[in-house]
Amino acid sequence: MEVFIAGAITALIGVLSGQGVVIATRSKQETARLSAIERSLPELITRSEVQNAFAQVAQIEAQRMAQQQQAARQAAVFGGQAPSQSMNKQINEQLASLSERISAINDQFGLG
């Protein structure tokens, strides 16, 4: 029984190592083919350029998502309006109110 188990394990190891060699050989051949194509056609985009482009897209997407989250937080804090718009409106209302009060005082004392 032990001999049978040892034989099965040995056969399994042999098959797996053979498959590993085949896979390694294929990947080396594919890499060599891709390199040959890149060398022969310089107008193609290289793999490194594609990888850099994907990295930049990921950074841009992360920035866009951060801006969306920040806008959502501001909307929650300031009641849905942009902070500058609501503050400008408040300042204009206060200025109009103060102008009315100043003109009322000037009229009251005959200064205006």
N, CA, C and O atoms as CSV, one atom per row, in Angstrom:
chain,resi,resn,atom,element,x,y,z
A,1,MET,N,N,0.816,-1.183,0.000
A,1,MET,CA,C,0.000,0.000,0.000
A,1,MET,C,C,0.863,1.252,0.000
A,1,MET,O,O,0.583,2.196,-0.739
A,2,GLU,N,N,1.920,1.271,0.828
A,2,GLU,CA,C,2.807,2.413,0.895
A,2,GLU,C,C,3.520,2.640,-0.432
A,2,GLU,O,O,3.771,3.780,-0.823
A,3,VAL,N,N,3.842,1.562,-1.115
A,3,VAL,CA,C,4.509,1.667,-2.404
A,3,VAL,C,C,3.568,2.305,-3.415
A,3,VAL,O,O,3.981,3.138,-4.222
A,4,PHE,N,N,2.303,1.910,-3.366
A,4,PHE,CA,C,1.317,2.468,-4.280
A,4,PHE,C,C,1.157,3.980,-4.034
A,4,PHE,O,O,1.096,4.754,-4.989
A,5,ILE,N,N,1.090,4.399,-2.772
A,5,ILE,CA,C,0.941,5.819,-2.430
A,5,ILE,C,C,2.179,6.598,-2.878
A,5,ILE,O,O,2.067,7.688,-3.439
A,6,ALA,N,N,3.347,6.034,-2.629
A,6,ALA,CA,C,4.589,6.703,-3.038
A,6,ALA,C,C,4.644,6.832,-4.549
A,6,ALA,O,O,5.071,7.865,-5.066
A,7,GLY,N,N,4.220,5.805,-5.262
A,7,GLY,CA,C,4.205,5.854,-6.723
A,7,GLY,C,C,3.232,6.900,-7.234
A,7,GLY,O,O,3.532,7.611,-8.194
A,8,ALA,N,N,2.069,7.002,-6.601
A,8,ALA,CA,C,1.062,7.993,-7.018
A,8,ALA,C,C,1.579,9.402,-6.772
A,8,ALA,O,O,1.405,10.286,-7.611
A,9,ILE,N,N,2.205,9.611,-5.638
A,9,ILE,CA,C,2.755,10.942,-5.328
A,9,ILE,C,C,3.861,11.296,-6.312
A,9,ILE,O,O,3.940,12.432,-6.780
A,10,THR,N,N,4.703,10.340,-6.621
A,10,THR,CA,C,5.784,10.585,-7.573
A,10,THR,C,C,5.231,10.927,-8.952
A,10,THR,O,O,5.724,11.844,-9.608
A,11,ALA,N,N,4.221,10.201,-9.389
A,11,ALA,CA,C,3.610,10.473,-10.689
A,11,ALA,C,C,2.965,11.861,-10.695
A,11,ALA,O,O,3.079,12.593,-11.677
A,12,LEU,N,N,2.300,12.217,-9.619
A,12,LEU,CA,C,1.661,13.528,-9.512
A,12,LEU,C,C,2.708,14.642,-9.556
A,12,LEU,O,O,2.518,15.649,-10.239
A,13,ILE,N,N,3.790,14.466,-8.841
A,13,ILE,CA,C,4.869,15.462,-8.860
A,13,ILE,C,C,5.454,15.587,-10.259
A,13,ILE,O,O,5.741,16.695,-10.712
A,14,GLY,N,N,5.630,14.488,-10.933
A,14,GLY,CA,C,6.159,14.518,-12.294
A,14,GLY,C,C,5.238,15.255,-13.246
A,14,GLY,O,O,5.701,16.058,-14.057
A,15,VAL,N,N,3.938,14.993,-13.161
A,15,VAL,CA,C,2.973,15.653,-14.045
A,15,VAL,C,C,2.939,17.149,-13.755
A,15,VAL,O,O,2.966,17.961,-14.680
A,16,LEU,N,N,2.881,17.517,-12.484
A,16,LEU,CA,C,2.813,18.932,-12.122
A,16,LEU,C,C,4.073,19.687,-12.529
A,16,LEU,O,O,3.985,20.802,-13.045
A,17,SER,N,N,5.233,19.100,-12.307
A,17,SER,CA,C,6.464,19.786,-12.703
A,17,SER,C,C,6.554,19.906,-14.220
A,17,SER,O,O,7.060,20.904,-14.735
A,18,GLY,N,N,6.067,18.896,-14.940
A,18,GLY,CA,C,6.046,18.979,-16.403
A,18,GLY,C,C,5.140,20.100,-16.879
A,18,GLY,O,O,5.487,20.837,-17.802
A,19,GLN,N,N,3.973,20.232,-16.248
A,19,GLN,CA,C,3.064,21.321,-16.605
A,19,GLN,C,C,3.683,22.673,-16.272
A,19,GLN,O,O,3.506,23.635,-17.021
A,20,GLY,N,N,4.397,22.755,-15.169
A,20,GLY,CA,C,5.076,24.007,-14.800
A,20,GLY,C,C,6.105,24.407,-15.830
A,20,GLY,O,O,6.225,25.585,-16.169
A,21,VAL,N,N,6.851,23.437,-16.332
A,21,VAL,CA,C,7.850,23.722,-17.362
A,21,VAL,C,C,7.171,24.199,-18.637
A,21,VAL,O,O,7.649,25.136,-19.276
A,22,VAL,N,N,6.066,23.570,-19.016
A,22,VAL,CA,C,5.336,23.965,-20.225
A,22,VAL,C,C,4.809,25.391,-20.086
A,22,VAL,O,O,4.920,26.181,-21.023
A,23,ILE,N,N,4.244,25.726,-18.946
A,23,ILE,CA,C,3.696,27.067,-18.723
A,23,ILE,C,C,4.810,28.108,-18.744
A,23,ILE,O,O,4.650,29.172,-19.343
A,24,ALA,N,N,5.935,27.815,-18.099
A,24,ALA,CA,C,7.056,28.753,-18.083
A,24,ALA,C,C,7.601,28.972,-19.489
A,24,ALA,O,O,7.941,30.098,-19.855
A,25,THR,N,N,7.687,27.911,-20.271
A,25,THR,CA,C,8.185,28.025,-21.637
A,25,THR,C,C,7.242,28.867,-22.487
A,25,THR,O,O,7.687,29.711,-23.265
A,26,ARG,N,N,5.943,28.637,-22.341
A,26,ARG,CA,C,4.961,29.404,-23.116
A,26,ARG,C,C,5.018,30.890,-22.767
A,26,ARG,O,O,4.982,31.741,-23.656
A,27,SER,N,N,5.109,31.202,-21.466
A,27,SER,CA,C,5.128,32.623,-21.084
A,27,SER,C,C,6.391,33.305,-21.599
A,27,SER,O,O,6.346,34.473,-21.987
A,28,LYS,N,N,7.523,32.588,-21.607
A,28,LYS,CA,C,8.762,33.161,-22.152
A,28,LYS,C,C,8.620,33.388,-23.651
A,28,LYS,O,O,9.083,34.401,-24.176
A,29,GLN,N,N,7.980,32.446,-24.339
A,29,GLN,CA,C,7.789,32.595,-25.776
A,29,GLN,C,C,6.864,33.768,-26.082
A,29,GLN,O,O,7.112,34.526,-27.021
A,30,GLU,N,N,5.800,33.923,-25.297
A,30,GLU,CA,C,4.879,35.032,-25.525
A,30,GLU,C,C,5.554,36.363,-25.254
A,30,GLU,O,O,5.350,37.321,-25.999
A,31,THR,N,N,6.348,36.441,-24.208
A,31,THR,CA,C,7.071,37.668,-23.897
A,31,THR,C,C,8.056,37.987,-25.014
A,31,THR,O,O,8.194,39.144,-25.412
A,32,ALA,N,N,8.730,36.978,-25.512
A,32,ALA,CA,C,9.673,37.196,-26.610
A,32,ALA,C,C,8.941,37.668,-27.862
A,32,ALA,O,O,9.431,38.553,-28.564
A,33,ARG,N,N,7.780,37.093,-28.152
A,33,ARG,CA,C,6.995,37.514,-29.315
A,33,ARG,C,C,6.537,38.960,-29.174
A,33,ARG,O,O,6.639,39.737,-30.124
A,34,LEU,N,N,6.030,39.329,-27.993
A,34,LEU,CA,C,5.587,40.700,-27.779
A,34,LEU,C,C,6.752,41.685,-27.896
A,34,LEU,O,O,6.599,42.760,-28.476
A,35,SER,N,N,7.880,41.332,-27.366
A,35,SER,CA,C,9.055,42.202,-27.476
A,35,SER,C,C,9.483,42.367,-28.932
A,35,SER,O,O,9.853,43.462,-29.356
A,36,ALA,N,N,9.431,41.281,-29.690
A,36,ALA,CA,C,9.793,41.362,-31.113
A,36,ALA,C,C,8.821,42.253,-31.871
A,36,ALA,O,O,9.234,43.020,-32.741
A,37,ILE,N,N,7.542,42.159,-31.553
A,37,ILE,CA,C,6.551,43.015,-32.215
A,37,ILE,C,C,6.789,44.477,-31.847
A,37,ILE,O,O,6.728,45.351,-32.712
A,38,GLU,N,N,7.055,44.747,-30.587
A,38,GLU,CA,C,7.299,46.125,-30.160
A,38,GLU,C,C,8.545,46.708,-30.839
A,38,GLU,O,O,8.573,47.886,-31.195
A,39,ARG,N,N,9.562,45.879,-31.011
A,39,ARG,CA,C,10.778,46.369,-31.669
A,39,ARG,C,C,10.543,46.635,-33.149
A,39,ARG,O,O,11.080,47.597,-33.697
A,40,SER,N,N,9.749,45.795,-33.800
A,40,SER,CA,C,9.571,45.928,-35.242
A,40,SER,C,C,8.584,47.023,-35.618
A,40,SER,O,O,8.672,47.582,-36.711
A,41,LEU,N,N,7.646,47.337,-34.732
A,41,LEU,CA,C,6.652,48.381,-35.016
A,41,LEU,C,C,6.744,49.479,-33.949
A,41,LEU,O,O,6.048,49.409,-32.936
A,42,PRO,N,N,7.577,50.470,-34.160
A,42,PRO,CA,C,7.783,51.479,-33.122
A,42,PRO,C,C,6.572,52.383,-32.899
A,42,PRO,O,O,6.485,53.043,-31.864
A,43,GLU,N,N,5.642,52.425,-33.844
A,43,GLU,CA,C,4.482,53.290,-33.652
A,43,GLU,C,C,3.451,52.684,-32.706
A,43,GLU,O,O,2.476,53.349,-32.357
A,44,LEU,N,N,3.644,51.454,-32.292
A,44,LEU,CA,C,2.741,50.853,-31.312
A,44,LEU,C,C,2.979,51.459,-29.933
A,44,LEU,O,O,4.080,51.914,-29.622
A,45,ILE,N,N,1.963,51.457,-29.138
A,45,ILE,CA,C,2.098,51.914,-27.754
A,45,ILE,C,C,2.716,50.772,-26.957
A,45,ILE,O,O,2.262,49.631,-27.041
A,46,THR,N,N,3.737,51.078,-26.196
A,46,THR,CA,C,4.412,50.036,-25.423
A,46,THR,C,C,3.590,49.691,-24.181
A,46,THR,O,O,2.700,50.435,-23.771
A,47,ARG,N,N,3.913,48.564,-23.613
A,47,ARG,CA,C,3.213,48.117,-22.408
A,47,ARG,C,C,3.410,49.102,-21.264
A,47,ARG,O,O,2.475,49.368,-20.509
A,48,SER,N,N,4.606,49.642,-21.130
A,48,SER,CA,C,4.859,50.588,-20.035
A,48,SER,C,C,4.018,51.849,-20.191
A,48,SER,O,O,3.552,52.406,-19.198
A,49,GLU,N,N,3.819,52.305,-21.425
A,49,GLU,CA,C,2.966,53.474,-21.645
A,49,GLU,C,C,1.524,53.176,-21.269
A,49,GLU,O,O,0.843,54.021,-20.687
A,50,VAL,N,N,1.064,51.994,-21.594
A,50,VAL,CA,C,-0.305,51.608,-21.236
A,50,VAL,C,C,-0.446,51.522,-19.718
A,50,VAL,O,O,-1.443,51.983,-19.162
A,51,GLN,N,N,0.536,50.941,-19.052
A,51,GLN,CA,C,0.486,50.835,-17.603
A,51,GLN,C,C,0.497,52.219,-16.960
A,51,GLN,O,O,-0.237,52.457,-16.001
A,52,ASN,N,N,1.316,53.131,-17.474
A,52,ASN,CA,C,1.348,54.494,-16.952
A,52,ASN,C,C,0.013,55.189,-17.158
A,52,ASN,O,O,-0.458,55.912,-16.280
A,53,ALA,N,N,-0.595,54.973,-18.315
A,53,ALA,CA,C,-1.893,55.585,-18.590
A,53,ALA,C,C,-2.956,55.065,-17.618
A,53,ALA,O,O,-3.770,55.841,-17.117
A,54,PHE,N,N,-2.950,53.768,-17.352
A,54,PHE,CA,C,-3.911,53.217,-16.401
A,54,PHE,C,C,-3.685,53.787,-15.002
A,54,PHE,O,O,-4.642,54.056,-14.276
A,55,ALA,N,N,-2.416,53.969,-14.626
A,55,ALA,CA,C,-2.120,54.544,-13.312
A,55,ALA,C,C,-2.631,55.980,-13.230
A,55,ALA,O,O,-3.178,56.387,-12.205
A,56,GLN,N,N,-2.455,56.749,-14.302
A,56,GLN,CA,C,-2.934,58.127,-14.308
A,56,GLN,C,C,-4.459,58.175,-14.254
A,56,GLN,O,O,-5.031,59.019,-13.565
A,57,VAL,N,N,-5.105,57.286,-14.967
A,57,VAL,CA,C,-6.570,57.238,-14.934
A,57,VAL,C,C,-7.050,56.926,-13.524
A,57,VAL,O,O,-8.031,57.503,-13.056
A,58,ALA,N,N,-6.369,56.024,-12.857
A,58,ALA,CA,C,-6.750,55.681,-11.486
A,58,ALA,C,C,-6.599,56.891,-10.564
A,58,ALA,O,O,-7.455,57.126,-9.711
A,59,GLN,N,N,-5.518,57.659,-10.725
A,59,GLN,CA,C,-5.315,58.854,-9.905
A,59,GLN,C,C,-6.389,59.902,-10.183
A,59,GLN,O,O,-6.917,60.511,-9.253
A,60,ILE,N,N,-6.707,60.111,-11.437
A,60,ILE,CA,C,-7.727,61.095,-11.805
A,60,ILE,C,C,-9.081,60.685,-11.247
A,60,ILE,O,O,-9.826,61.521,-10.737
A,61,GLU,N,N,-9.396,59.417,-11.342
A,61,GLU,CA,C,-10.667,58.917,-10.823
A,61,GLU,C,C,-10.724,59.089,-9.309
A,61,GLU,O,O,-11.771,59.448,-8.770
A,62,ALA,N,N,-9.613,58.836,-8.615
A,62,ALA,CA,C,-9.581,59.014,-7.163
A,62,ALA,C,C,-9.797,60.481,-6.804
A,62,ALA,O,O,-10.511,60.778,-5.846
A,63,GLN,N,N,-9.196,61.400,-7.552
A,63,GLN,CA,C,-9.396,62.829,-7.305
A,63,GLN,C,C,-10.849,63.221,-7.547
A,63,GLN,O,O,-11.420,63.987,-6.771
A,64,ARG,N,N,-11.449,62.706,-8.612
A,64,ARG,CA,C,-12.840,63.027,-8.926
A,64,ARG,C,C,-13.763,62.542,-7.820
A,64,ARG,O,O,-14.686,63.250,-7.417
A,65,MET,N,N,-13.512,61.331,-7.329
A,65,MET,CA,C,-14.336,60.795,-6.261
A,65,MET,C,C,-14.179,61.613,-4.982
A,65,MET,O,O,-15.158,61.830,-4.267
A,66,ALA,N,N,-12.957,62.070,-4.682
A,66,ALA,CA,C,-12.722,62.900,-3.500
A,66,ALA,C,C,-13.463,64.227,-3.627
A,66,ALA,O,O,-14.023,64.717,-2.646
A,67,GLN,N,N,-13.473,64.814,-4.823
A,67,GLN,CA,C,-14.202,66.058,-5.032
A,67,GLN,C,C,-15.706,65.854,-4.866
A,67,GLN,O,O,-16.387,66.704,-4.292
A,68,GLN,N,N,-16.225,64.740,-5.361
A,68,GLN,CA,C,-17.646,64.448,-5.191
A,68,GLN,C,C,-18.003,64.283,-3.719
A,68,GLN,O,O,-19.045,64.761,-3.269
A,69,GLN,N,N,-17.137,63.605,-2.970
A,69,GLN,CA,C,-17.398,63.412,-1.549
A,69,GLN,C,C,-17.355,64.747,-0.812
A,69,GLN,O,O,-18.167,64.995,0.079
A,70,GLN,N,N,-16.405,65.604,-1.185
A,70,GLN,CA,C,-16.294,66.914,-0.556
A,70,GLN,C,C,-17.532,67.761,-0.872
A,70,GLN,O,O,-18.053,68.448,0.007
A,71,ALA,N,N,-17.998,67.714,-2.108
A,71,ALA,CA,C,-19.201,68.466,-2.487
A,71,ALA,C,C,-20.416,67.946,-1.728
A,71,ALA,O,O,-21.272,68.729,-1.317
A,72,ALA,N,N,-20.497,66.643,-1.542
A,72,ALA,CA,C,-21.615,66.068,-0.795
A,72,ALA,C,C,-21.565,66.510,0.663
A,72,ALA,O,O,-22.603,66.810,1.253
A,73,ARG,N,N,-20.361,66.555,1.255
A,73,ARG,CA,C,-20.228,67.027,2.638
A,73,ARG,C,C,-20.627,68.490,2.752
A,73,ARG,O,O,-21.313,68.875,3.699
A,74,GLN,N,N,-20.203,69.308,1.792
A,74,GLN,CA,C,-20.552,70.724,1.818
A,74,GLN,C,C,-22.053,70.915,1.667
A,74,GLN,O,O,-22.642,71.771,2.328
A,75,ALA,N,N,-22.672,70.129,0.806
A,75,ALA,CA,C,-24.115,70.228,0.620
A,75,ALA,C,C,-24.842,69.854,1.907
A,75,ALA,O,O,-25.861,70.455,2.244
A,76,ALA,N,N,-24.327,68.876,2.616
A,76,ALA,CA,C,-24.959,68.466,3.866
A,76,ALA,C,C,-24.807,69.552,4.931
A,76,ALA,O,O,-25.732,69.795,5.706
A,77,VAL,N,N,-23.645,70.205,4.972
A,77,VAL,CA,C,-23.388,71.229,5.987
A,77,VAL,C,C,-24.103,72.532,5.653
A,77,VAL,O,O,-24.693,73.150,6.540
A,78,PHE,N,N,-24.065,72.959,4.408
A,78,PHE,CA,C,-24.590,74.262,4.022
A,78,PHE,C,C,-25.992,74.196,3.405
A,78,PHE,O,O,-26.440,75.171,2.803
A,79,GLY,N,N,-26.662,73.108,3.538
A,79,GLY,CA,C,-28.050,73.027,3.096
A,79,GLY,C,C,-28.238,72.920,1.601
A,79,GLY,O,O,-29.244,73.404,1.082
A,80,GLY,N,N,-27.327,72.316,0.901
A,80,GLY,CA,C,-27.522,72.069,-0.521
A,80,GLY,C,C,-27.020,73.171,-1.425
A,80,GLY,O,O,-26.834,72.925,-2.617
A,81,GLN,N,N,-26.788,74.384,-0.922
A,81,GLN,CA,C,-26.245,75.446,-1.763
A,81,GLN,C,C,-24.741,75.479,-1.620
A,81,GLN,O,O,-24.180,75.031,-0.620
A,82,ALA,N,N,-24.108,76.012,-2.628
A,82,ALA,CA,C,-22.665,76.189,-2.527
A,82,ALA,C,C,-22.412,77.250,-1.463
A,82,ALA,O,O,-23.180,78.208,-1.373
A,83,PRO,N,N,-21.369,77.115,-0.657
A,83,PRO,CA,C,-21.126,78.044,0.446
A,83,PRO,C,C,-20.967,79.489,-0.026
A,83,PRO,O,O,-21.462,80.403,0.633
A,84,SER,N,N,-20.301,79.708,-1.130
A,84,SER,CA,C,-20.069,81.082,-1.587
A,84,SER,C,C,-21.378,81.741,-1.996
A,84,SER,O,O,-21.562,82.931,-1.742
A,85,GLN,N,N,-22.287,81.010,-2.619
A,85,GLN,CA,C,-23.561,81.584,-3.033
A,85,GLN,C,C,-24.405,81.975,-1.824
A,85,GLN,O,O,-24.968,83.069,-1.784
A,86,SER,N,N,-24.493,81.096,-0.853
A,86,SER,CA,C,-25.319,81.395,0.310
A,86,SER,C,C,-24.712,82.529,1.120
A,86,SER,O,O,-25.447,83.364,1.647
A,87,MET,N,N,-23.388,82.579,1.233
A,87,MET,CA,C,-22.749,83.664,1.980
A,87,MET,C,C,-22.919,84.993,1.258
A,87,MET,O,O,-23.171,86.008,1.908
A,88,ASN,N,N,-22.788,85.018,-0.057
A,88,ASN,CA,C,-22.999,86.250,-0.813
A,88,ASN,C,C,-24.418,86.767,-0.623
A,88,ASN,O,O,-24.627,87.969,-0.460
A,89,LYS,N,N,-25.375,85.877,-0.645
A,89,LYS,CA,C,-26.768,86.269,-0.452
A,89,LYS,C,C,-26.970,86.869,0.931
A,89,LYS,O,O,-27.643,87.891,1.065
A,90,GLN,N,N,-26.407,86.260,1.948
A,90,GLN,CA,C,-26.537,86.770,3.315
A,90,GLN,C,C,-25.873,88.141,3.455
A,90,GLN,O,O,-26.433,89.042,4.080
A,91,ILE,N,N,-24.699,88.298,2.884
A,91,ILE,CA,C,-23.988,89.577,2.962
A,91,ILE,C,C,-24.781,90.678,2.266
A,91,ILE,O,O,-24.899,91.788,2.784
A,92,ASN,N,N,-25.323,90.364,1.090
A,92,ASN,CA,C,-26.121,91.357,0.371
A,92,ASN,C,C,-27.365,91.758,1.162
A,92,ASN,O,O,-27.726,92.935,1.196
A,93,GLU,N,N,-28.018,90.795,1.794
A,93,GLU,CA,C,-29.186,91.110,2.614
A,93,GLU,C,C,-28.807,91.989,3.796
A,93,GLU,O,O,-29.518,92.944,4.109
A,94,GLN,N,N,-27.698,91.682,4.455
A,94,GLN,CA,C,-27.255,92.489,5.588
A,94,GLN,C,C,-26.881,93.910,5.143
A,94,GLN,O,O,-27.196,94.876,5.839
A,95,LEU,N,N,-26.214,94.043,3.990
A,95,LEU,CA,C,-25.859,95.365,3.479
A,95,LEU,C,C,-27.101,96.186,3.157
A,95,LEU,O,O,-27.144,97.381,3.449
A,96,ALA,N,N,-28.103,95.564,2.562
A,96,ALA,CA,C,-29.345,96.273,2.245
A,96,ALA,C,C,-30.027,96.733,3.527
A,96,ALA,O,O,-30.516,97.861,3.599
A,97,SER,N,N,-30.064,95.871,4.539
A,97,SER,CA,C,-30.680,96.218,5.817
A,97,SER,C,C,-29.935,97.374,6.480
A,97,SER,O,O,-30.561,98.309,6.980
A,98,LEU,N,N,-28.613,97.316,6.489
A,98,LEU,CA,C,-27.825,98.393,7.087
A,98,LEU,C,C,-27.984,99.698,6.323
A,98,LEU,O,O,-28.052,100.767,6.929
A,99,SER,N,N,-28.043,99.622,5.007
A,99,SER,CA,C,-28.239,100.836,4.201
A,99,SER,C,C,-29.580,101.485,4.522
A,99,SER,O,O,-29.664,102.708,4.630
A,100,GLU,N,N,-30.622,100.684,4.675
A,100,GLU,CA,C,-31.932,101.217,5.041
A,100,GLU,C,C,-31.895,101.889,6.414
A,100,GLU,O,O,-32.470,102.963,6.596
A,101,ARG,N,N,-31.230,101.268,7.366
A,101,ARG,CA,C,-31.138,101.839,8.718
A,101,ARG,C,C,-30.348,103.143,8.724
A,101,ARG,O,O,-30.720,104.097,9.407
A,102,ILE,N,N,-29.249,103.179,7.953
A,102,ILE,CA,C,-28.443,104.407,7.888
A,102,ILE,C,C,-29.246,105.536,7.263
A,102,ILE,O,O,-29.213,106.663,7.758
A,103,SER,N,N,-29.963,105.254,6.186
A,103,SER,CA,C,-30.763,106.304,5.557
A,103,SER,C,C,-31.904,106.741,6.469
A,103,SER,O,O,-32.268,107.917,6.454
A,104,ALA,N,N,-32.489,105.831,7.273
A,104,ALA,CA,C,-33.527,106.209,8.228
A,104,ALA,C,C,-32.968,107.133,9.317
A,104,ALA,O,O,-33.615,108.106,9.704
A,105,ILE,N,N,-31.773,106.823,9.803
A,105,ILE,CA,C,-31.141,107.676,10.813
A,105,ILE,C,C,-30.796,109.045,10.243
A,105,ILE,O,O,-31.005,110.069,10.893
A,106,ASN,N,N,-30.262,109.053,9.012
A,106,ASN,CA,C,-29.925,110.327,8.372
A,106,ASN,C,C,-31.187,111.169,8.180
A,106,ASN,O,O,-31.155,112.380,8.398
A,107,ASP,N,N,-32.302,110.543,7.773
A,107,ASP,CA,C,-33.558,111.270,7.596
A,107,ASP,C,C,-34.083,111.801,8.939
A,107,ASP,O,O,-34.639,112.898,9.010
A,108,GLN,N,N,-33.899,111.011,9.989
A,108,GLN,CA,C,-34.382,111.373,11.318
A,108,GLN,C,C,-33.658,112.610,11.862
A,108,GLN,O,O,-34.270,113.470,12.495
A,109,PHE,N,N,-32.359,112.683,11.608
A,109,PHE,CA,C,-31.584,113.807,12.111
A,109,PHE,C,C,-31.390,114.889,11.070
A,109,PHE,O,O,-30.709,115.878,11.343
A,110,GLY,N,N,-31.954,114.741,9.906
A,110,GLY,CA,C,-31.896,115.754,8.866
A,110,GLY,C,C,-30.526,115.857,8.206
A,110,GLY,O,O,-30.161,116.919,7.701
A,111,LEU,N,N,-29.780,114.785,8.206
A,111,LEU,CA,C,-28.439,114.794,7.609
A,111,LEU,C,C,-28.452,114.402,6.150
A,111,LEU,O,O,-27.486,114.653,5.430
A,112,GLY,N,N,-29.478,113.822,5.727
A,112,GLY,CA,C,-29.456,113.267,4.378
A,112,GLY,C,C,-30.228,114.041,3.449
A,112,GLY,O,O,-30.303,113.695,2.270
